[in-house]
Amino acid sequence: MSNSDMRAQMQSGQGFIAALDQSGGSTPKALRLYGIDEDAYSSDAEMFDLIHEMRARIAQAPAFTGDKVIGAILFEDTMERTIAGKPTAEYLWQERGVVPFLKVDKGLEDESDGCQVMKPIPGLDTLLDRAVARGVFGTKMRSVISAANGDGIRAVVDQQFAVARQILAKGLVPIIEPEVTITIDDKAEAEDILLEEITKHLDDLAEGQEVMLKLSLPTTANHYGSLVNHPRVLRVVALSGGYARDTANDLLAQNTGMIASFSRALTEGLSAQQSDADFNAAIATAITGIHAASCT
């Protein structure tokens, strides 16, 4: 696998990143939306088998190629499995032309100062080494901001960049995701503080160090334009954050240079009960719409 080819695709590819990284906590909801209720499985192992079947079905759909889906974020369990007989990351890049990323965070701490930093990530170096060996290009890690609290937002961004430096040292590109909750009253004010804190850290990165940013769709269109154009930023991607797909696409299209990294909005309307023809048609419709909104 050529890292330079992956980098070129992430920097200038016309498309979006599929977030296929639901973890243990969010998998039951993802399966429920897919038409599989909790009574269909009796253990975590069975649950992860079912979610992997869903992810493999998506990854093998005819429309799921690097022409429109330039990258995909994987859960650790998914990285360690195979699709069509190949390790997942290898399958995505070699067979579909999709750049693989790995979710590395272990979830969130309890809220403090209106925000949630990440739990410690024990064994991160070992996990990153495995990711490199698997042919993964980068990583993703999520924190949550639920108030325009300067101390809370600073703690989130400080931690994100501290871990990002550890990831950069392994030759991987980190996706930094400080999600702003879309329903809070002071969302715009939180985004002002977040922009300032992220910019400070970006300006401290050494030449040649590049990160990606995954941000909630902003209250004001093009609020993150300076980040899109920052020399230390490879790409800025947007999370759907609970918006329905059509709304998320409409908002995304207003933000020049920002592309999608949708999870729930991508799988909206997919069902385990669909025939392959209906499933493939539904995912193709989703991919076409999200791709169009990402190419603005």
N, C-alpha and C positions, 0 to 999 in steps of 0.2 A: 504494500500500500504506500502511495506517495503522499507524505505529509504536505508537500508543497501544492499538490493537486487539491487536497482537501481544503487547505488554507485559501486557495484561489476561489474555490466554490463558495466558501463561507463569506469571503470578502465581497464578491461581486455577483454571485449566483442570483438569478431571478426566481425567487420562490420563498418558502417558509420552512420553519423547523417544526416537526411533529413532536409533541411531548407525550411519549409513551412510558412515562416513568411513575405512574401511580405506585405508592409504596404500601406497606402493610396496612396503614391506617386508612388510606383512601381507596384501597382496592374494592372493599365490599360495595361502596357507592358506585364505583365505575362498573362493576359487574351488574349491579341492580339496574342501572341505566341501560345496560346492554341486554337486559332481559333474563338475567340469572340471579335468582333470589338466594338469600343466605341458606335456605334449607336444601339447596342443591349441593352443598359441600359441608364436610364435617371437620375439616382441619385446615390449618394454614397451607399445608402442602397441596391439598386439593384445590384450595383457593388460588394459589399461585400457578398451578397447572392450567386452570381455567382462564386466568388473565393472560397467561402466555399464549394460549390458543387464540385469544382475541387479538393480541398484538401480532402474532404470526399471520393471522388472516389479513390484517390491515397491511402488513409489510409485503405480503405476496399479491395484493390486489393490483391489477394491471396499471391503475393510475398512480400508484405509489412508487414513483421513480424520481431521480434527481432532476428531471426536467422541471418539476414544480415543487417537490419536497426536497430541499437541499440538505436537510439534516434531520436527525431524530435523537431524542433524549431517552436513554434507557435506564431502567431500574437495575440495581446490581444483580438481582436474580435473573433478569432477562439477559444480561451480558453473559452470564455463565451457561445459558442454554443455547440450543441450536434452532435454526429455521431451515427447513429443507436440507437437513444434514450438515449444515455449516454453522460454526459459531456465529451468534447473532450479529455482532459488529462486522465481522468479515462478510456475512451474507449481505448486509445493508450496503456496504461500500462496493463490493465486487459484483454483486448481482443486480443491485438497484441503483447504484450511483448516489447513495444517500450517506452523508457524513455522520458517523456515530459519536454521541456524547454519553456521559455517564452521570447520573444523579449521585452525589456523594454525601449529602447531608443526612443526618440521623433524626431529623425532626426538630421541633421547636421547644425552647424553654418556656416557662410560664411568662405571662405578660409582665413587663416592668417598664415604667415611663411610657406607657401606651404602645410598646413595641415588644416583639418576640425575637430574640437572637436565637441562633442555632444551638442545639445541644452539642457537647463535645463530640468530636469524630475520632474515636480511638482507632488506631491501626490505619490511619489515612494514607500514610506513605506506602504501606503494603498494598492497599486497595488501588492506589495510583499506579504502582508498578504492574499490577495485574491488568489494569486498563491499558497501559502502554503495550503490554505483551499481546493484548487482544486486538490491537489496532485502533483503539479509541482515539479520537482527535482532541476532545475536551471534556469538561465536566460542568455540572450545574449544582448550585446550592441555594436554598431559599430561606429568607427571613421574612418577617411580616411587620408592617408599620400600620398601626391603627389609630394614630393620633399625631398631630403636628407638634410633637414634643422634641425639642432640639437635642436633649440628652439621649433620649431613646433612639432617635434616628442616627445620631453620631455613633452610638454603641453598635448598632446594626451594621453601619457602613465600615467602621473600624474593623469589626470582626470579619466581615466579608473580604476585605482587602488583605487582612493578615493571612487568612486561609488561601486566598488567591495566590499570594506569593509562594506558598508551599506548593501549590499546584503548578505554577509557572516553572518552578525549579525542576519539575519532572518533565518539562517539555510539552505540557498539555495547556490548552487554552481554557481558562475558567469562564463560565457564564455566571456572573454575579446577579442574584435575583433578590432585591429588597422590595417585595411586593407591597404596594399601598392598597389597603382594603378599599374597594370601590364605593362602599356604602357610607363612609364616614363624612360628617359635616365639614370637617376642615381638610378635605382631601387636597385641594389646591395649595393650601398653606404647607401641608406636609410635602408636597412635590417641590415647592420652592426650596425648602430646607434640604431635601434629598439631593436635588440638583447641585446645590452648593457643596455638600459633603462629598459627593461622588467626584466632582470636578477637582477638589483639593487632592484627593488620593490619586486620581489619574495623572495629575501634574507631577506627582512624586515618583511615578513609575520610570524606570530606566528606559532609554531608547532601545527599541527592539522588543520590549515587553508589551504584549497585547492582551486585552481582556474583551469579553463580550458582556453586554448588559441586557438583562431581561426585566422589563419594567411594566407596571400597570399602565394601561392606556390613559394618557394624561387628560386632566380637566380642560386645559387649554391646548389646542392643536399645536404641534411642533414645539411644545415646551422643552423637549429634550433635543432640539436641533443641534445645539452646541456639542452634545455628546455623540450624535451621529457623525459629526465631522471631526471629532477629537483624534489626534494622531495615535493615541494609545488604545483606541477602540476599534476592534475588528468589525463588529456589527452590533446594532441595537435591535433587540427583538421585544415583542409585546406579548404579555400573557392575557388571556381572555378574562380571567378574574371573576367569572360567574356571569358575565354577559352572555346572552344568547348569541349564536353564531352571526346572525344578520346584523345585530347591533355592534358586535365586536368588529366585524368586517367594515361597517360604515365608519366607526371611529378610527380604525386603523388606516383607512384610505385617506383620512385627513392629515396623517402624520408622514411627511415626506421622508423617505429613507429608512423608515422603521418597518420591520417585517414581523410576521406573526410567529409566535411559538405557542400554539394553542393545544390544549389537552381535551377538556370536556367539549369545547366548541367544535373540535375536529370529529369527535366520535358521536356527536349529537345525531340521533336518527338511525344509528347502527343497532342491529339486534342479532342475537345468537340464532333467532328463529328464522331469519331471512335466508332465502336461497342464495347460493353464491352469486348468481346473476343480479339479484336485487341488492345484495350487500355491496358488490363491486360497483354497481350504478350509484348507490348512496354515497360511498366513500369518494367516488369520482366527482360527484356534485359538490361535496364538501371541499375537496382539494381544489377544484376549479375556482370556487368562490373565495377561499382564503388566499390562494395564489394571486388572484386579481387584486385583492385588497392590499397585498404585500408589494405589488409592483407599482406603487405610487410614489 
